[in-house]
Amino acid sequence: KTNLDNLKEFLNNKTFLYNVLFGIILFLNLSSLETFFSIHLSKEFKLSALNIGLYWTIFSIIFTASQFTLSRYIKGQKALFLGITLYTISFFTLFLFNNSFIISTICVILGVAISGGIVFPNLGANISFTGSKYQQGFIFGVNQSTGSLGRILGPLCLGIVYKHFDLSIVWLIIALIFVILLTIINKI
């Protein structure tokens, strides 16, 4: 099959489309976190560029460690539900306690990093099951593209919100978007 044939087939596959939508929204939210939380760390908490880099390094280590450990035990729909629930709680907490460095750090370093370690391996597995073994390259390419699209849209869309409102509103919008993701988990 050609990529065009694969695309036509997958456009009729609701499970595939929900996975794509899920991935775009997930990356939109997380790229917004990386962008705006870095600004927040600098402006509100006066962290240097080096310290912000170290902050994200610790985040990435926890994210990666949780992928290798938790994803072995928590799989499928349960993992997605648990991860998105943790994301939602973390962002609602950021909304409420935006100016507390300790609470913000706990939310981001533990809540969001661990959630990512649970969600990302399972999302990749879910989308891979939407086609045959001969379509895996196409599926992987679409999955990668959804991440890129989300990373483009997140800072752009929520940057407009950040320009006109307080950062806590950005966190509230992300939390509400995660609530919406909770409603489509059973469809992927």
C-alpha positions, 0 to 999 in steps of 0.5 A, spaced: 500 500 500 502 507 498 502 512 504 496 515 500 492 508 501 494 508 508 492 515 509 485 513 506 484 507 510 486 511 517 482 517 516 476 512 516 479 508 523 476 512 529 480 509 534 486 511 530 483 518 529 482 519 537 489 517 538 492 522 533 487 527 537 490 525 543 497 525 541 496 532 539 493 535 545 498 531 549 504 535 546 500 541 545 499 541 553 506 539 555 510 544 550 506 549 553 508 547 560 516 547 558 515 554 554 511 557 560 514 554 566 521 556 564 519 563 563 515 563 570 521 560 573 526 565 571 521 571 572 517 569 578 523 565 582 529 568 579 532 562 576 538 563 572 538 559 565 543 554 568 538 552 574 532 552 569 536 547 565 538 543 571 530 543 573 529 540 566 534 535 567 531 533 573 524 532 570 527 528 564 531 523 569 524 522 573 520 522 566 525 517 563 526 513 570 518 512 570 517 510 563 522 504 564 519 502 571 512 504 571 510 502 564 511 495 566 506 495 571 501 500 569 498 498 561 493 500 556 487 504 558 488 504 566 495 507 564 492 512 560 487 514 565 491 514 571 497 518 567 491 523 565 488 524 571 495 525 575 496 531 569 489 534 571 491 534 578 498 537 577 495 542 572 489 544 577 494 545 583 499 549 579 493 553 577 491 554 585 498 555 587 502 558 581 506 562 586 509 557 590 516 554 588 515 548 592 508 546 590 510 548 583 516 543 583 512 538 586 507 538 581 512 539 575 517 534 577 513 529 580 506 529 577 507 531 570 514 527 569 511 521 572 505 522 568 509 522 562 512 516 564 506 512 564 502 516 558 507 516 553 509 509 552 502 507 552 500 512 547 505 509 542 503 502 544 495 504 543 496 507 536 501 502 533 495 497 534 491 501 530 494 498 523 497 491 521 505 490 521 506 492 514 503 499 516 507 500 522 512 505 519 506 509 517 503 509 524 510 511 527 510 517 522 503 520 524 505 519 531 511 523 530 508 528 526 502 529 531 507 530 537 510 536 532 504 539 531 502 539 538 509 542 540 507 548 534 500 549 536 501 549 544 506 555 545 502 559 539 495 558 542 497 558 549 502 564 548 496 568 546 492 566 552 499 568 556 500 575 553 493 577 555 492 573 562 495 571 568 500 564 567 495 561 572 489 561 566 494 557 562 495 552 567 487 552 568 486 551 560 491 545 560 487 542 566 481 543 563 483 540 556 486 534 560 479 533 563 477 533 556 482 528 554 479 523 560 473 523 556 476 520 550 480 515 553 475 510 552 475 511 545 482 510 544 
